[in-house]
Amino acid sequence: MRALKRLVPALVAMAAVCLAGSGAAPTVKAPYGADKAKEHQEAAATFHGVPVEKSVEIADGVAMDLVLVPAGTYFMGSPTTEDQRDRNEGPAHDVTISKPYYLGKFEVTQKQWNGFFAGTVFARKEFKFPGDNMPVDGVSGFEAEKFLMDLSNKLGMKFRLPTEAEWEHACRAGTQTPFHTGETISTSQANYDGSKIYKNGVKGLQLKQTVDIGMYPPNPFGLHDMHGNVWEWCQDWYNADFYKESPGTDPAGPPSGGSRVIRGGCWKSHPTKCRSAERDAYNPSKSNDTIGFRVLLEVEPSKPAAE
């Protein structure tokens, strides 16, 4: 027995080397705390030979900051005990995101949109709440996809909208509470309708508009405004009952539909609409001054160090 105990560490080390050599992404299971979230990010970055954060120049003098989200397993949706949950948030189920990805540290800004689309009709788009560092608003789902497709073609990288499973995994950042801030949220943590409260929260500001990116503290992965400011387009077509048949690994939503998923709530949302599990939908051919988006960049890993 003592010999077996001495052998176990060696076997674990060998397994780690084999895993690295296989190119498979290491995964971890939520829930975990903020310190662990950072550790998982750093471990994934080391394993794949990529930075935790990167900045990509998308036009002259215009950059986009991205944060690495590690692969992992989490409990998607909300438990039946979660206050003010919607039926479409269940059944809650384990989901594994098998590969790491970069997600915009902030929502796409008007400076980024106008800078990238300079000289085109898209750069002349009128926003409800103008400002270089304000998130884009009134961008349809198809316009968001046009931005990402053109960005991919220009830079030779794979940009796209996140799936709603990737979005929720990133938003939760290891948490399992209604918000990544805990059991409730305040207007010092996000931009929503502060005249309303969630559970034992307190009333706060009601700004009635978007605000500059980065004004509120980030979640444990370092992502800002995952709750509030603007709703964010996701890649998935919407189906209220999709969780009943959703695959457990890398779900990508139904093959077709009339509306696409939006996540995160917005500046005029009741805080319940800003919860991590909240699901809503909108016609991607239409725009709304409450909806913007965030970019996902697929990771192109370097060769593992073991090779």
C-alpha positions in Angstrom: 0.0 0.0 0.0 2.9 2.4 0.9 4.5 1.7 -2.5 1.2 2.5 -4.2 0.9 5.8 -2.4 4.5 6.7 -3.5 3.6 5.8 -7.1 0.4 7.9 -7.3 2.2 11.3 -7.6 4.3 10.0 -10.5 1.2 8.6 -12.2 -0.5 12.0 -11.9 2.5 13.7 -13.3 2.7 11.3 -16.2 -1.0 11.9 -16.9 -0.5 15.6 -17.0 2.3 15.3 -19.5 0.2 13.0 -21.7 -2.7 15.5 -21.5 -0.5 18.3 -22.6 1.0 16.3 -25.4 -2.5 15.4 -26.6 -3.4 19.0 -27.1 -6.6 18.5 -25.1 -7.8 21.5 -23.1 -7.6 21.1 -19.3 -11.0 21.7 -17.7 -12.2 22.5 -14.2 -15.6 22.3 -12.6 -17.5 25.2 -11.0 -18.2 26.5 -8.5 -14.9 28.1 -7.5 -13.8 31.4 -6.0 -12.3 34.5 -7.6 -8.7 33.4 -6.8 -9.3 30.0 -8.4 -10.8 31.7 -11.5 -7.5 33.6 -12.0 -5.5 30.4 -11.4 -7.5 28.5 -14.0 -7.0 31.4 -16.5 -3.3 31.3 -15.9 -3.1 27.5 -16.2 -5.0 27.6 -19.5 -2.8 30.3 -20.8 0.4 28.4 -19.9 -0.9 25.1 -21.3 -1.9 26.7 -24.7 1.0 29.1 -24.9 -1.1 32.2 -25.1 -1.5 35.3 -22.9 -4.3 35.7 -20.4 -5.1 39.1 -21.9 -4.3 40.4 -25.4 -5.0 43.6 -27.4 -5.8 43.4 -31.1 -5.5 46.4 -33.3 -8.6 46.5 -35.5 -8.0 49.9 -37.2 -5.4 52.6 -37.1 -5.2 53.7 -33.5 -8.1 51.5 -32.5 -7.6 48.4 -30.4 -9.8 45.7 -28.8 -8.9 44.1 -25.4 -9.6 40.4 -24.9 -9.6 38.1 -21.9 -8.9 34.4 -22.0 -11.8 32.3 -20.6 -10.6 28.8 -19.7 -12.4 25.6 -20.6 -14.6 24.2 -17.8 -17.8 22.6 -16.6 -20.5 24.5 -14.9 -24.2 24.3 -13.9 -26.0 26.2 -16.7 -29.5 27.7 -16.1 -31.0 28.4 -12.7 -32.2 26.0 -9.9 -36.0 26.0 -9.2 -35.2 27.8 -5.9 -33.7 30.9 -7.6 -35.9 33.9 -7.0 -37.8 35.3 -10.0 -36.4 32.6 -12.4 -38.1 32.0 -15.8 -39.3 28.6 -17.0 -36.9 28.8 -20.0 -33.9 28.7 -17.6 -34.5 25.0 -16.8 -33.9 22.3 -16.4 -30.5 23.5 -15.0 -27.8 21.1 -16.2 -24.1 20.5 -16.4 -22.4 21.9 -19.4 -18.8 21.5 -20.5 -17.0 24.1 -22.6 -14.2 22.0 -24.0 -12.0 24.7 -25.4 -10.7 28.1 -24.0 -11.6 31.2 -25.9 -11.0 34.9 -25.8 -13.9 37.2 -25.0 -14.0 41.0 -25.3 -13.0 42.5 -22.0 -15.7 45.1 -22.7 -18.7 45.4 -24.9 -17.9 46.7 -28.5 -17.6 50.5 -28.4 -18.7 53.1 -30.8 -15.0 54.1 -31.4 -14.2 50.5 -32.4 -17.3 50.2 -34.6 -16.7 53.5 -36.4 -13.0 53.0 -36.6 -13.3 49.6 -38.2 -16.1 50.6 -40.5 -14.5 54.0 -41.4 -15.5 55.1 -44.9 -18.5 52.8 -45.1 -22.2 53.3 -44.6 -21.9 51.4 -41.3 -19.7 54.1 -39.8 -22.5 56.6 -40.3 -24.8 54.7 -38.0 -26.6 56.8 -35.4 -26.4 55.6 -31.8 -29.0 56.4 -29.2 -26.3 57.3 -26.6 -23.3 58.6 -28.6 -19.8 58.5 -27.2 -16.5 56.9 -28.2 -16.3 54.7 -25.1 -20.0 54.0 -25.0 -21.1 50.5 -26.1 -22.7 50.3 -29.5 -26.5 50.3 -29.3 -29.2 49.8 -31.9 -27.0 47.2 -33.7 -29.0 44.3 -35.2 -27.8 40.7 -34.8 -27.0 40.6 -38.5 -25.0 43.8 -38.3 -23.0 42.4 -35.4 -22.3 39.3 -37.4 -21.2 41.5 -40.4 -18.7 43.3 -38.1 -17.3 40.0 -36.9 -17.1 38.4 -40.4 -15.3 41.4 -41.8 -13.0 41.6 -38.8 -12.1 37.9 -39.2 -11.4 38.4 -42.9 -9.3 41.5 -42.3 -7.1 40.1 -39.5 -7.1 36.4 -40.4 -8.5 35.4 -37.0 -11.7 33.6 -36.1 -14.1 36.2 -34.5 -17.7 35.4 -33.9 -20.5 35.9 -31.4 -20.4 33.6 -28.3 -22.8 30.8 -27.9 -25.1 31.4 -24.9 -23.4 28.5 -23.1 -20.0 30.3 -23.7 -21.5 33.6 -22.6 -23.0 32.2 -19.3 -19.8 30.3 -18.5 -17.8 33.6 -18.9 -20.4 35.6 -17.0 -20.5 33.2 -14.0 -16.7 32.9 -13.9 -16.9 30.0 -11.4 -19.9 31.4 -9.5 -23.3 29.6 -9.0 -25.2 32.5 -7.5 -27.8 34.6 -9.4 -25.1 37.2 -10.3 -21.4 36.9 -10.3 -21.6 39.5 -7.6 -23.5 37.1 -5.3 -27.1 36.7 -4.3 -28.0 40.2 -5.3 -26.5 43.2 -7.2 -26.3 47.0 -6.7 -25.9 50.0 -9.0 -22.3 50.4 -7.8 -21.7 47.0 -9.6 -23.7 47.4 -12.8 -25.9 49.7 -14.9 -29.5 48.7 -14.6 -32.8 50.3 -13.4 -31.8 51.0 -9.8 -35.4 51.9 -8.8 -36.0 48.1 -8.6 -34.3 45.6 -6.4 -33.6 41.9 -6.4 -34.2 40.0 -3.2 -32.5 41.8 -0.3 -30.8 44.4 -2.5 -31.1 48.1 -2.1 -32.4 50.8 -4.4 -29.8 52.8 -6.3 -29.3 55.0 -9.4 -31.5 54.9 -12.4 -29.3 56.5 -15.1 -31.8 55.8 -18.0 -28.9 55.4 -20.5 -25.7 53.4 -21.2 -22.4 54.4 -19.6 -18.8 54.2 -20.7 -17.2 50.7 -20.7 -15.2 49.8 -17.6 -17.0 52.0 -15.1 -17.9 49.0 -13.0 -15.8 46.3 -11.3 -15.0 43.2 -13.5 -16.1 39.7 -12.7 -13.5 37.1 -11.5 -12.3 36.5 -15.1 -11.7 40.2 -15.6 -14.8 40.9 -17.9 -16.7 44.1 -17.4 -20.5 44.8 -17.8 -21.6 41.2 -18.1 -24.6 42.4 -16.1 -26.4 45.4 -17.4 -25.4 48.3 -19.7 -26.6 46.7 -23.0 -28.0 43.3 -23.8 -25.5 41.2 -25.8 -26.2 39.2 -28.9 -25.4 35.5 -28.8 -24.9 33.1 -31.7 -27.8 30.8 -30.8 -31.2 30.7 -32.2 -33.7 30.9 -29.4 -35.9 28.0 -28.2 -37.5 28.3 -24.8 -37.3 24.5 -24.3 -33.9 23.9 -25.7 -32.4 23.0 -22.3 -34.5 19.8 -22.3 -32.5 18.5 -25.2 -29.3 20.5 -25.1 -26.1 18.4 -25.4 -23.8 18.4 -22.4 -20.7 19.6 -24.3 -20.3 22.8 -26.3 -24.0 23.3 -27.0 -24.6 25.6 -30.0 -28.4 26.0 -29.8 -31.1 24.9 -32.3 -30.3 24.7 -36.0 -32.9 27.4 -36.9 -35.3 29.9 -35.4 -36.9 33.3 -35.7 -35.0 35.1 -32.9 -31.5 34.9 -31.5 -30.6 34.8 -27.8 -29.6 38.0 -26.0 -28.0 37.9 -22.6 -27.1 40.1 -19.6 -29.8 42.7 -19.3 -29.4 46.4 -20.0 -29.5 50.0 -18.6 -33.3 50.0 -18.2 -33.7 46.4 -17.0 -35.1 45.2 -13.8 -32.2 43.5 -12.0 -33.8 40.1 -12.3 -33.2 40.5 -16.1 -29.4 40.9 -15.4 -29.0 37.5 -13.7 -26.4 35.1 -15.1 -29.1 32.6 -16.1 -31.5 35.0 -17.7 -32.4 34.2 -21.3 -34.2 36.5 -23.7 -34.5 36.8 -27.5 -34.8 39.3 -30.3 -35.2 39.3 -34.0 -31.7 39.5 -35.5 -32.9 41.6 -38.4 -34.0 44.3 -36.1 -32.2 46.7 -33.8 -33.0 48.1 -30.4 -31.2 50.8 -28.3 -30.9 48.3 -25.4 -28.8 45.8 -27.4 -25.1 45.7 -28.3 -22.6 42.8 -28.4 -19.3 41.5 -27.3 -16.7 39.6 -29.5 -15.4 36.1 -29.1 -12.1 35.2 -30.6 -11.3 31.5 -31.0 -7.9 30.5 -29.5 -5.2 29.4 -31.8 -2.9 27.5 -29.3 0.8 27.3 -29.6 2.3 23.8 -29.4 2.2 22.5 -25.9 5.5 22.8 -24.0 5.8 19.0 -23.7 6.1 18.5 -27.5 
